[in-house]
Amino acid sequence: MDPKVSSVELESDPRVVHDADEDIPLISFLNIILRYGRVVLVATLVGVAATVAAGLLFGGYRAQAVFAPVVGSQSPIGDVASLAAKFGINVAGAVGSPVGFYADLPTTDGMLSQLAETRFSFATGANGRDTLRGTLIELLKARGDTPQELLQDAVDHLQRKIDVTSDLGAGTVTVKAVAPWPALAEQMTRRILDLVNVFNVEQLQSQARAERAFVEDRVQAAQRELEDAENQLEVFLTKNRTYQTSPKLTIEAGRLQRRIDLRQQTYTALVGEYEEARIREIRNTPVITVVDRPEGSARVRFKVLALVLVGLAVGGAVGVALAFLVEYFAGLRRERSSEFETLQGLLASAKRGLRLHRLIPQRGSTKRSGSAPGD
């Protein structure tokens, strides 16, 4: 055999060229993608549609609000451990950092329990005709056998739907709430602001109440001390009508008078503190400044462009995987064609057997159907 002829025949053989292409991974990959391009395209389109639909259906709407706590003499950060304890928070680490304190406050179990038990009413349609009413326990379809379990399940759900961030530099707190309806998301955010403000007012009133009780006792004690000092001076003047002629008695009279003046100043200051504490005890003015209101802030949680990109990536990956899977089974069928032909024959026989089994009635049923007229 001529070596030149054999080399030409090998180069012209298409099977040899196909084997050479298979040795190059990139070319093989592109061949499979182009060969099953319709499968990849359909899978990509389905992935985009499913991702966008799932994002819009289950992503919900997100509303946000920004507020700034009052820092200063009216700041409730202070002696509030007893009131904060029932909300399940530890104020020890928040003292001196009101922004950090308010960033943790809305996501406490006590605050979320009050939010879950709040009854909401909002319109679900653009025309405002369809209205939903109920607590978040009902609207979020909490699960549980007892009221406590229902409440806890709603609180756990809200833990994932409420996001609070703080900006220490600006001294602001941002609250974000996610809900299936835009109006509900806005109302939930507004309710959180109201609960924070109620908590603040209760803190201030509780602190003022304790301060008022303490000052009231001190006023009574200062009044008694002032009266005692005045009585002592009265007794001294009664016994020493001409004390001016005696240096010693003059010094004693001055000492008694200074004691009265000191008691008078203390009593006057305490009376002023007592009146201020009484005013603070009944004061209900807001102690947070709302920088950005939640009304009108509801937006789709996930952007459509981001959902489309995710759908393209996921759908494309699934399409490529399906293309390689089809190519694998096609190659397997070529390699073992006889076994596949045998399998097809067996499947065809099984189908014919099932059809015959359905068409030919059983003997017992034939006898019963035939004996019925004769009876």
C-alpha positions, 0 to 999 in steps of 0.5 A: 500500500502506497503511504501517500495514497493512504495519507490522502484517504485518511485526510479525506475521510469525514469520520477522521475530521469529526474525531479531530473536532471532538478533541477540541472541547470548545468546538464540541461545546459550540457544536452541541449548543448550535445543534440543540439551539432550540432547546437552549432557547426555550429553556432560557425563555422559560427560565426568564418567565418563571423568575420574573413571575416568581419575583413579582408574585412572591417578592412583594412590595417594600416601603421605607421610612427614615427617622431621627431620634431626639438626642439631648435632655428629652432623650429617653435613653437613661433609666428605662431598664424596667420598661425596656425589659418587657420588650425583651431588649437590653438597654445597657449596651445602648446607653450613649448610642440612641441611634443603635438603640432605635435600630434594635428596637423595631425588631424586638419580639415585643414590638413585633408582637404589637405589630402582628396584633394590629388590625389593618385595612387597605385597598388591594386594587388601583381603583380602591374597591377591593379592601382587605381587613385583618391583623397580620396574623390573619393576613400572613396566614400564620400557622399554629394550634394555639393563639400563642403559636399563631402569634409567634409564627407571625413574629418569626415571619416579620423578623424576615420582612422587617429590616432596620439599618442605622447611620451613626454619622447622620444620626438616622434610622431607616425602617423597611417593611415588605408585604404582599400589597403596597398599601400594607407595606406602607401601613406596616412601616407607619405603624412601626414609627407609631410604636417607636414613638409610643415606646418613647412617650411611655419611657419619658412618662415612666421616667417622669413619674418616678422622678416626680415621686422622688422629688415629691418626697424631697419637697416634703423633707425640704419643707420640714427642714425649712420649718425646723430652721425657722423654728430654731431662729424664732426660739433664738430671737425670743430668748435673745431680744437684744442679741445685737449687743453680744458678738457671740449671739450676733454670730449665732443669729447669722448662722441660723439665718444662713441655714434658713436661706439654704433651706429656702433655696433647696425648697424652691429648687425642688418645687420647680423640679416637681412642677416640671416632672408633673408636666413631663409625666403627662406630656405626649409630644413625639420625640422622634423626627420623621425625615422620610415618611412611608406614605407613597414609598412602596416599590417592587422588592425586586427590579424587573431587570435584575429578575430578567438577568437572573432568569437568563443565567438560570434558564441558559444553564438549564438549557445547556445542561439539557442540550448535553443530556440529549447529546449524551443519550443520542450518542448512547443510542448510536453506540448501542443501537441494537439494544435500543431497537430491542427496547423499542420492540419490547415497548411496542409489544407491551403496548399491544398487550395492553390494548388487547387486554382492554379490548378482550373482556374477561370470561366472567364478565362475558358469562354474566352479560350473556346470562342476564337476558335468560334470567 
